[in-house]
Amino acid sequence: MKAHVVGSLGLFFNTDLSTSGEMTPTDGKAQELRALSRQLRAALAERSQAA
Protein backbone atom coordinates (compact mmCIF):
# COMPACT_ATOMS: atom_id res chain seq x y z
CA MET A 1 0.00 0.00 0.00
CA LYS A 2 1.48 3.36 -1.00
CA ALA A 3 0.52 6.73 0.47
CA HIS A 4 2.09 10.06 -0.47
CA VAL A 5 -0.12 12.29 1.64
CA VAL A 6 2.45 14.93 2.56
CA GLY A 7 3.50 15.60 -1.02
CA SER A 8 0.07 15.43 -2.60
CA LEU A 9 -1.60 17.81 -0.15
CA GLY A 10 1.22 20.29 0.08
CA LEU A 11 1.72 19.83 3.82
CA PHE A 12 4.90 21.42 5.15
CA PHE A 13 6.95 20.85 8.27
CA ASN A 14 6.92 23.78 10.70
CA THR A 15 3.68 25.00 9.08
CA ASP A 16 1.27 22.07 8.90
CA LEU A 17 3.38 19.41 10.64
CA SER A 18 5.64 19.62 13.66
CA THR A 19 8.75 17.52 14.07
CA SER A 20 7.07 15.94 17.12
CA GLY A 21 4.25 14.61 14.89
CA GLU A 22 1.51 17.16 15.59
CA MET A 23 -0.58 18.30 12.65
CA THR A 24 -2.09 21.77 12.28
CA PRO A 25 -3.22 21.94 8.64
CA THR A 26 -5.58 24.60 7.35
CA ASP A 27 -9.27 23.67 7.08
CA GLY A 28 -9.00 22.84 3.37
CA LYS A 29 -5.97 20.61 3.83
CA ALA A 30 -7.52 18.95 6.89
CA GLN A 31 -10.67 18.16 4.92
CA GLU A 32 -8.61 16.60 2.10
CA LEU A 33 -6.57 14.64 4.64
CA ARG A 34 -9.74 13.23 6.24
CA ALA A 35 -11.04 12.17 2.81
CA LEU A 36 -7.74 10.47 1.97
CA SER A 37 -7.75 8.73 5.35
CA ARG A 38 -11.24 7.36 4.65
CA GLN A 39 -10.08 6.11 1.23
CA LEU A 40 -7.03 4.45 2.77
CA ARG A 41 -9.13 2.80 5.49
CA ALA A 42 -11.57 1.45 2.86
CA ALA A 43 -8.74 0.15 0.68
CA LEU A 44 -7.12 -1.59 3.64
CA ALA A 45 -10.42 -3.15 4.68
CA GLU A 46 -11.02 -4.38 1.14
CA ARG A 47 -7.51 -5.80 0.93
CA SER A 48 -7.92 -7.49 4.31
CA GLN A 49 -11.17 -9.15 3.23
CA ALA A 50 -9.57 -10.43 0.03
CA ALA A 51 -6.70 -12.10 1.93
mmCIF file of the N, C-alpha and C atoms, coordinates in Angstrom:
data_MODEL
# 
_entry.id   MODEL 
# 
loop_
_atom_site.group_PDB 
_atom_site.id 
_atom_site.type_symbol 
_atom_site.label_atom_id 
_atom_site.label_alt_id 
_atom_site.label_comp_id 
_atom_site.label_asym_id 
_atom_site.label_entity_id 
_atom_site.label_seq_id 
_atom_site.pdbx_PDB_ins_code 
_atom_site.Cartn_x 
_atom_site.Cartn_y 
_atom_site.Cartn_z 
_atom_site.occupancy 
_atom_site.B_iso_or_equiv 
_atom_site.pdbx_formal_charge 
_atom_site.auth_seq_id 
_atom_site.auth_comp_id 
_atom_site.auth_asym_id 
_atom_site.auth_atom_id 
_atom_site.pdbx_PDB_model_num 
ATOM 1   N N  . MET A 1 1  ? 0.848   -1.160  0.000  1.00 0.00 ? 1  MET A N  1 
ATOM 2   C CA . MET A 1 1  ? 0.000   0.000   0.000  1.00 0.00 ? 1  MET A CA 1 
ATOM 3   C C  . MET A 1 1  ? 0.901   1.231   0.000  1.00 0.00 ? 1  MET A C  1 
ATOM 4   N N  . LYS A 1 2  ? 0.692   2.137   -0.933 1.00 0.00 ? 2  LYS A N  1 
ATOM 5   C CA . LYS A 1 2  ? 1.481   3.361   -0.996 1.00 0.00 ? 2  LYS A CA 1 
ATOM 6   C C  . LYS A 1 2  ? 0.623   4.550   -0.595 1.00 0.00 ? 2  LYS A C  1 
ATOM 7   N N  . ALA A 1 3  ? 1.226   5.494   0.101  1.00 0.00 ? 3  ALA A N  1 
ATOM 8   C CA . ALA A 1 3  ? 0.517   6.726   0.467  1.00 0.00 ? 3  ALA A CA 1 
ATOM 9   C C  . ALA A 1 3  ? 1.513   7.871   0.445  1.00 0.00 ? 3  ALA A C  1 
ATOM 10  N N  . HIS A 1 4  ? 1.236   8.879   -0.363 1.00 0.00 ? 4  HIS A N  1 
ATOM 11  C CA . HIS A 1 4  ? 2.091   10.061  -0.468 1.00 0.00 ? 4  HIS A CA 1 
ATOM 12  C C  . HIS A 1 4  ? 1.281   11.281  -0.037 1.00 0.00 ? 4  HIS A C  1 
ATOM 13  N N  . VAL A 1 5  ? 0.783   11.248  1.171  1.00 0.00 ? 5  VAL A N  1 
ATOM 14  C CA . VAL A 1 5  ? -0.125  12.287  1.644  1.00 0.00 ? 5  VAL A CA 1 
ATOM 15  C C  . VAL A 1 5  ? 0.567   13.636  1.766  1.00 0.00 ? 5  VAL A C  1 
ATOM 16  N N  . VAL A 1 6  ? 1.758   13.655  2.337  1.00 0.00 ? 6  VAL A N  1 
ATOM 17  C CA . VAL A 1 6  ? 2.445   14.932  2.563  1.00 0.00 ? 6  VAL A CA 1 
ATOM 18  C C  . VAL A 1 6  ? 2.670   15.655  1.249  1.00 0.00 ? 6  VAL A C  1 
ATOM 19  N N  . GLY A 1 7  ? 3.202   14.965  0.265  1.00 0.00 ? 7  GLY A N  1 
ATOM 20  C CA . GLY A 1 7  ? 3.498   15.598  -1.015 1.00 0.00 ? 7  GLY A CA 1 
ATOM 21  C C  . GLY A 1 7  ? 2.265   16.000  -1.795 1.00 0.00 ? 7  GLY A C  1 
ATOM 22  N N  . SER A 1 8  ? 1.247   15.154  -1.779 1.00 0.00 ? 8  SER A N  1 
ATOM 23  C CA . SER A 1 8  ? 0.073   15.433  -2.601 1.00 0.00 ? 8  SER A CA 1 
ATOM 24  C C  . SER A 1 8  ? -0.809  16.547  -2.034 1.00 0.00 ? 8  SER A C  1 
ATOM 25  N N  . LEU A 1 9  ? -0.779  16.752  -0.749 1.00 0.00 ? 9  LEU A N  1 
ATOM 26  C CA . LEU A 1 9  ? -1.599  17.810  -0.149 1.00 0.00 ? 9  LEU A CA 1 
ATOM 27  C C  . LEU A 1 9  ? -0.851  19.112  0.029  1.00 0.00 ? 9  LEU A C  1 
ATOM 28  N N  . GLY A 1 10 ? 0.435   19.078  -0.127 1.00 0.00 ? 10 GLY A N  1 
ATOM 29  C CA . GLY A 1 10 ? 1.215   20.287  0.076  1.00 0.00 ? 10 GLY A CA 1 
ATOM 30  C C  . GLY A 1 10 ? 1.389   20.627  1.542  1.00 0.00 ? 10 GLY A C  1 
ATOM 31  N N  . LEU A 1 11 ? 1.472   19.598  2.400  1.00 0.00 ? 11 LEU A N  1 
ATOM 32  C CA . LEU A 1 11 ? 1.717   19.830  3.821  1.00 0.00 ? 11 LEU A CA 1 
ATOM 33  C C  . LEU A 1 11 ? 3.203   20.121  4.017  1.00 0.00 ? 11 LEU A C  1 
ATOM 34  N N  . PHE A 1 12 ? 3.508   21.028  4.918  1.00 0.00 ? 12 PHE A N  1 
ATOM 35  C CA . PHE A 1 12 ? 4.901   21.421  5.145  1.00 0.00 ? 12 PHE A CA 1 
ATOM 36  C C  . PHE A 1 12 ? 5.245   21.332  6.624  1.00 0.00 ? 12 PHE A C  1 
ATOM 37  N N  . PHE A 1 13 ? 6.462   20.857  6.899  1.00 0.00 ? 13 PHE A N  1 
ATOM 38  C CA . PHE A 1 13 ? 6.946   20.854  8.272  1.00 0.00 ? 13 PHE A CA 1 
ATOM 39  C C  . PHE A 1 13 ? 7.104   22.290  8.752  1.00 0.00 ? 13 PHE A C  1 
ATOM 40  N N  . ASN A 1 14 ? 6.862   22.487  10.017 1.00 0.00 ? 14 ASN A N  1 
ATOM 41  C CA . ASN A 1 14 ? 6.916   23.783  10.695 1.00 0.00 ? 14 ASN A CA 1 
ATOM 42  C C  . ASN A 1 14 ? 5.781   24.713  10.284 1.00 0.00 ? 14 ASN A C  1 
ATOM 43  N N  . THR A 1 15 ? 4.886   24.253  9.417  1.00 0.00 ? 15 THR A N  1 
ATOM 44  C CA . THR A 1 15 ? 3.679   25.001  9.081  1.00 0.00 ? 15 THR A CA 1 
ATOM 45  C C  . THR A 1 15 ? 2.459   24.131  9.391  1.00 0.00 ? 15 THR A C  1 
ATOM 46  N N  . ASP A 1 16 ? 2.394   22.990  8.726  1.00 0.00 ? 16 ASP A N  1 
ATOM 47  C CA . ASP A 1 16 ? 1.269   22.066  8.904  1.00 0.00 ? 16 ASP A CA 1 
ATOM 48  C C  . ASP A 1 16 ? 1.624   20.889  9.808  1.00 0.00 ? 16 ASP A C  1 
ATOM 49  N N  . LEU A 1 17 ? 2.903   20.558  9.883  1.00 0.00 ? 17 LEU A N  1 
ATOM 50  C CA . LEU A 1 17 ? 3.384   19.406  10.644 1.00 0.00 ? 17 LEU A CA 1 
ATOM 51  C C  . LEU A 1 17 ? 4.535   19.826  11.536 1.00 0.00 ? 17 LEU A C  1 
ATOM 52  N N  . SER A 1 18 ? 4.502   19.348  12.780 1.00 0.00 ? 18 SER A N  1 
ATOM 53  C CA . SER A 1 18 ? 5.637   19.620  13.658 1.00 0.00 ? 18 SER A CA 1 
ATOM 54  C C  . SER A 1 18 ? 6.575   18.421  13.632 1.00 0.00 ? 18 SER A C  1 
ATOM 55  N N  . THR A 1 19 ? 7.792   18.627  14.039 1.00 0.00 ? 19 THR A N  1 
ATOM 56  C CA . THR A 1 19 ? 8.752   17.520  14.067 1.00 0.00 ? 19 THR A CA 1 
ATOM 57  C C  . THR A 1 19 ? 8.386   16.504  15.148 1.00 0.00 ? 19 THR A C  1 
ATOM 58  N N  . SER A 1 20 ? 7.521   16.879  16.082 1.00 0.00 ? 20 SER A N  1 
ATOM 59  C CA . SER A 1 20 ? 7.073   15.941  17.117 1.00 0.00 ? 20 SER A CA 1 
ATOM 60  C C  . SER A 1 20 ? 5.852   15.134  16.664 1.00 0.00 ? 20 SER A C  1 
ATOM 61  N N  . GLY A 1 21 ? 5.356   15.384  15.449 1.00 0.00 ? 21 GLY A N  1 
ATOM 62  C CA . GLY A 1 21 ? 4.253   14.611  14.895 1.00 0.00 ? 21 GLY A CA 1 
ATOM 63  C C  . GLY A 1 21 ? 2.886   15.255  14.994 1.00 0.00 ? 21 GLY A C  1 
ATOM 64  N N  . GLU A 1 22 ? 2.804   16.469  15.512 1.00 0.00 ? 22 GLU A N  1 
ATOM 65  C CA . GLU A 1 22 ? 1.515   17.160  15.590 1.00 0.00 ? 22 GLU A CA 1 
ATOM 66  C C  . GLU A 1 22 ? 1.171   17.775  14.241 1.00 0.00 ? 22 GLU A C  1 
ATOM 67  N N  . MET A 1 23 ? -0.128  17.737  13.916 1.00 0.00 ? 23 MET A N  1 
ATOM 68  C CA . MET A 1 23 ? -0.583  18.297  12.650 1.00 0.00 ? 23 MET A CA 1 
ATOM 69  C C  . MET A 1 23 ? -1.481  19.491  12.910 1.00 0.00 ? 23 MET A C  1 
ATOM 70  N N  . THR A 1 24 ? -1.250  20.574  12.190 1.00 0.00 ? 24 THR A N  1 
ATOM 71  C CA . THR A 1 24 ? -2.086  21.770  12.280 1.00 0.00 ? 24 THR A CA 1 
ATOM 72  C C  . THR A 1 24 ? -2.360  22.314  10.879 1.00 0.00 ? 24 THR A C  1 
ATOM 73  N N  . PRO A 1 25 ? -2.948  21.469  10.006 1.00 0.00 ? 25 PRO A N  1 
ATOM 74  C CA . PRO A 1 25 ? -3.218  21.942  8.641  1.00 0.00 ? 25 PRO A CA 1 
ATOM 75  C C  . PRO A 1 25 ? -4.379  22.916  8.608  1.00 0.00 ? 25 PRO A C  1 
ATOM 76  N N  . THR A 1 26 ? -4.448  23.700  7.541  1.00 0.00 ? 26 THR A N  1 
ATOM 77  C CA . THR A 1 26 ? -5.584  24.598  7.346  1.00 0.00 ? 26 THR A CA 1 
ATOM 78  C C  . THR A 1 26 ? -6.845  23.770  7.135  1.00 0.00 ? 26 THR A C  1 
ATOM 79  N N  . ASP A 1 27 ? -8.001  24.395  7.216  1.00 0.00 ? 27 ASP A N  1 
ATOM 80  C CA . ASP A 1 27 ? -9.270  23.671  7.075  1.00 0.00 ? 27 ASP A CA 1 
ATOM 81  C C  . ASP A 1 27 ? -9.353  22.893  5.765  1.00 0.00 ? 27 ASP A C  1 
ATOM 82  N N  . GLY A 1 28 ? -8.936  23.509  4.666  1.00 0.00 ? 28 GLY A N  1 
ATOM 83  C CA . GLY A 1 28 ? -8.997  22.841  3.366  1.00 0.00 ? 28 GLY A CA 1 
ATOM 84  C C  . GLY A 1 28 ? -8.107  21.616  3.313  1.00 0.00 ? 28 GLY A C  1 
ATOM 85  N N  . LYS A 1 29 ? -6.898  21.743  3.821  1.00 0.00 ? 29 LYS A N  1 
ATOM 86  C CA . LYS A 1 29 ? -5.967  20.606  3.835  1.00 0.00 ? 29 LYS A CA 1 
ATOM 87  C C  . LYS A 1 29 ? -6.455  19.527  4.791  1.00 0.00 ? 29 LYS A C  1 
ATOM 88  N N  . ALA A 1 30 ? -7.017  19.925  5.919  1.00 0.00 ? 30 ALA A N  1 
ATOM 89  C CA . ALA A 1 30 ? -7.520  18.954  6.891  1.00 0.00 ? 30 ALA A CA 1 
ATOM 90  C C  . ALA A 1 30 ? -8.682  18.164  6.290  1.00 0.00 ? 30 ALA A C  1 
ATOM 91  N N  . GLN A 1 31 ? -9.539  18.837  5.556  1.00 0.00 ? 31 GLN A N  1 
ATOM 92  C CA . GLN A 1 31 ? -10.670 18.164  4.917  1.00 0.00 ? 31 GLN A CA 1 
ATOM 93  C C  . GLN A 1 31 ? -10.173 17.145  3.884  1.00 0.00 ? 31 GLN A C  1 
ATOM 94  N N  . GLU A 1 32 ? -9.188  17.529  3.076  1.00 0.00 ? 32 GLU A N  1 
ATOM 95  C CA . GLU A 1 32 ? -8.611  16.596  2.101  1.00 0.00 ? 32 GLU A CA 1 
ATOM 96  C C  . GLU A 1 32 ? -7.954  15.420  2.798  1.00 0.00 ? 32 GLU A C  1 
ATOM 97  N N  . LEU A 1 33 ? -7.249  15.693  3.886  1.00 0.00 ? 33 LEU A N  1 
ATOM 98  C CA . LEU A 1 33 ? -6.567  14.645  4.636  1.00 0.00 ? 33 LEU A CA 1 
ATOM 99  C C  . LEU A 1 33 ? -7.571  13.646  5.206  1.00 0.00 ? 33 LEU A C  1 
ATOM 100 N N  . ARG A 1 34 ? -8.694  14.135  5.729  1.00 0.00 ? 34 ARG A N  1 
ATOM 101 C CA . ARG A 1 34 ? -9.737  13.230  6.239  1.00 0.00 ? 34 ARG A CA 1 
ATOM 102 C C  . ARG A 1 34 ? -10.298 12.359  5.110  1.00 0.00 ? 34 ARG A C  1 
ATOM 103 N N  . ALA A 1 35 ? -10.518 12.939  3.941  1.00 0.00 ? 35 ALA A N  1 
ATOM 104 C CA . ALA A 1 35 ? -11.038 12.169  2.810  1.00 0.00 ? 35 ALA A CA 1 
ATOM 105 C C  . ALA A 1 35 ? -10.041 11.096  2.374  1.00 0.00 ? 35 ALA A C  1 
ATOM 106 N N  . LEU A 1 36 ? -8.760  11.446  2.338  1.00 0.00 ? 36 LEU A N  1 
ATOM 107 C CA . LEU A 1 36 ? -7.738  10.468  1.967  1.00 0.00 ? 36 LEU A CA 1 
ATOM 108 C C  . LEU A 1 36 ? -7.625  9.374   3.022  1.00 0.00 ? 36 LEU A C  1 
ATOM 109 N N  . SER A 1 37 ? -7.796  9.732   4.272  1.00 0.00 ? 37 SER A N  1 
ATOM 110 C CA . SER A 1 37 ? -7.752  8.733   5.347  1.00 0.00 ? 37 SER A CA 1 
ATOM 111 C C  . SER A 1 37 ? -8.904  7.749   5.206  1.00 0.00 ? 37 SER A C  1 
ATOM 112 N N  . ARG A 1 38 ? -10.086 8.241   4.861  1.00 0.00 ? 38 ARG A N  1 
ATOM 113 C CA . ARG A 1 38 ? -11.235 7.356   4.646  1.00 0.00 ? 38 ARG A CA 1 
ATOM 114 C C  . ARG A 1 38 ? -10.982 6.420   3.471  1.00 0.00 ? 38 ARG A C  1 
ATOM 115 N N  . GLN A 1 39 ? -10.392 6.947   2.388  1.00 0.00 ? 39 GLN A N  1 
ATOM 116 C CA . GLN A 1 39 ? -10.080 6.114   1.228  1.00 0.00 ? 39 GLN A CA 1 
ATOM 117 C C  . GLN A 1 39 ? -9.066  5.035   1.590  1.00 0.00 ? 39 GLN A C  1 
ATOM 118 N N  . LEU A 1 40 ? -8.056  5.405   2.356  1.00 0.00 ? 40 LEU A N  1 
ATOM 119 C CA . LEU A 1 40 ? -7.031  4.449   2.767  1.00 0.00 ? 40 LEU A CA 1 
ATOM 120 C C  . LEU A 1 40 ? -7.640  3.365   3.648  1.00 0.00 ? 40 LEU A C  1 
ATOM 121 N N  . ARG A 1 41 ? -8.482  3.764   4.602  1.00 0.00 ? 41 ARG A N  1 
ATOM 122 C CA . ARG A 1 41 ? -9.132  2.801   5.487  1.00 0.00 ? 41 ARG A CA 1 
ATOM 123 C C  . ARG A 1 41 ? -9.984  1.821   4.682  1.00 0.00 ? 41 ARG A C  1 
ATOM 124 N N  . ALA A 1 42 ? -10.728 2.314   3.688  1.00 0.00 ? 42 ALA A N  1 
ATOM 125 C CA . ALA A 1 42 ? -11.567 1.451   2.859  1.00 0.00 ? 42 ALA A CA 1 
ATOM 126 C C  . ALA A 1 42 ? -10.718 0.499   2.032  1.00 0.00 ? 42 ALA A C  1 
ATOM 127 N N  . ALA A 1 43 ? -9.626  0.995   1.476  1.00 0.00 ? 43 ALA A N  1 
ATOM 128 C CA . ALA A 1 43 ? -8.739  0.145   0.676  1.00 0.00 ? 43 ALA A CA 1 
ATOM 129 C C  . ALA A 1 43 ? -8.103  -0.947  1.532  1.00 0.00 ? 43 ALA A C  1 
ATOM 130 N N  . LEU A 1 44 ? -7.711  -0.605  2.738  1.00 0.00 ? 44 LEU A N  1 
ATOM 131 C CA . LEU A 1 44 ? -7.123  -1.593  3.640  1.00 0.00 ? 44 LEU A CA 1 
ATOM 132 C C  . LEU A 1 44 ? -8.139  -2.638  4.061  1.00 0.00 ? 44 LEU A C  1 
ATOM 133 N N  . ALA A 1 45 ? -9.370  -2.223  4.323  1.00 0.00 ? 45 ALA A N  1 
ATOM 134 C CA . ALA A 1 45 ? -10.421 -3.150  4.682  1.00 0.00 ? 45 ALA A CA 1 
ATOM 135 C C  . ALA A 1 45 ? -10.715 -4.119  3.532  1.00 0.00 ? 45 ALA A C  1 
ATOM 136 N N  . GLU A 1 46 ? -10.764 -3.562  2.328  1.00 0.00 ? 46 GLU A N  1 
ATOM 137 C CA . GLU A 1 46 ? -11.017 -4.384  1.136  1.00 0.00 ? 46 GLU A CA 1 
ATOM 138 C C  . GLU A 1 46 ? -9.894  -5.388  0.929  1.00 0.00 ? 46 GLU A C  1 
ATOM 139 N N  . ARG A 1 47 ? -8.683  -4.922  1.103  1.00 0.00 ? 47 ARG A N  1 
ATOM 140 C CA . ARG A 1 47 ? -7.513  -5.799  0.927  1.00 0.00 ? 47 ARG A CA 1 
ATOM 141 C C  . ARG A 1 47 ? -7.499  -6.879  1.998  1.00 0.00 ? 47 ARG A C  1 
ATOM 142 N N  . SER A 1 48 ? -7.879  -6.540  3.208  1.00 0.00 ? 48 SER A N  1 
ATOM 143 C CA . SER A 1 48 ? -7.917  -7.491  4.306  1.00 0.00 ? 48 SER A CA 1 
ATOM 144 C C  . SER A 1 48 ? -8.957  -8.574  4.057  1.00 0.00 ? 48 SER A C  1 
ATOM 145 N N  . GLN A 1 49 ? -10.112 -8.188  3.529  1.00 0.00 ? 49 GLN A N  1 
ATOM 146 C CA . GLN A 1 49 ? -11.173 -9.152  3.231  1.00 0.00 ? 49 GLN A CA 1 
ATOM 147 C C  . GLN A 1 49 ? -10.778 -10.096 2.108  1.00 0.00 ? 49 GLN A C  1 
ATOM 148 N N  . ALA A 1 50 ? -9.984  -9.620  1.164  1.00 0.00 ? 50 ALA A N  1 
ATOM 149 C CA . ALA A 1 50 ? -9.565  -10.429 0.028  1.00 0.00 ? 50 ALA A CA 1 
ATOM 150 C C  . ALA A 1 50 ? -8.507  -11.457 0.426  1.00 0.00 ? 50 ALA A C  1 
ATOM 151 N N  . ALA A 1 51 ? -7.796  -11.198 1.515  1.00 0.00 ? 51 ALA A N  1 
ATOM 152 C CA . ALA A 1 51 ? -6.704  -12.100 1.926  1.00 0.00 ? 51 ALA A CA 1 
ATOM 153 C C  . ALA A 1 51 ? -7.197  -13.356 2.582  1.00 0.00 ? 51 ALA A C  1 
# 
